[in-house]
């Protein structure tokens, strides 16, 4: 039997906020009472800490054939 694990990137925000989180390592990553999606809504406001964590992770990525995972994201205070 073949066991395949598919990793899905989850995006989360609290019900009371319009700021989306993209990094589970974020200090403000929602743990309860949140909304989650597999992709960000168009023109989503993204947590600045999450953006910094994603950019740092992408700098460590040695695969230069693929662009960073962080697309257009307006900077917002989190």
N, C-alpha and C positions, 0 to 999 in steps of 0.2 A: 504494500500500500504506500502510495506517495503522499507525504505530508508537506503541504505547501503553506507557508505563512505569508500573508499579504499585509504589509505594513501600510496603514493609512494615516496620513497626517491630519490630525484633528485641530480645528480652530474653535476656540471657546470664548464666550463672553458671559458676564453675569446678566441676569434679567434686568437689573437696575442700571446698566451701563451700555454705552454705545461703542466702547473700546474693546476690540477683539485681541485675543492672545493667541500666539502661534508657537510659543516655546513652552513645553512642560517644565522647563527649568526656571521659568520666570517666577519671581517672588510673589507675584499677584495672580498666578495661574488659578483659575476658578476650580474649587474642589467640590462645591455644593451649590445647588440652585443656579445652574448655568444652562446656556443654550450652546449646542455644539453643531458644527457643520464640517464637511470634508473639504470645502473650499470657502474662501472668503467671499462675502458679498461684494458686488461692484462698488468701488469707492469706499471701502471699509476704513475706519480709523483703527490703526494698529498700535498696540502698546510699544512705547519707545524702548523699554527694556527687552522685549521680545525681539524687536528689530535688531538691536545691538547684539543679542545672543546669536541670532541667525547669521548676521554678517560675520561675527567672529568664527562661527562654525564653518562658514563657507570659505574663509581665509585659510583655514586649516585643511580644507579639502584639496587633495592633490590632483583631482580629476579636472583638468583645464578644458576638456571637451564639452563640458556642460556649464551653462551660466548659473549663477547663484539662484537659490530658491526664492529669494526675496524679490518680488515684483514691485510694481508701483504701490507705495504705501505712504499716505500722508503722515507726517510726524504729529503726534498728539501728546499732550501731557497725560501721564498715567497715574 
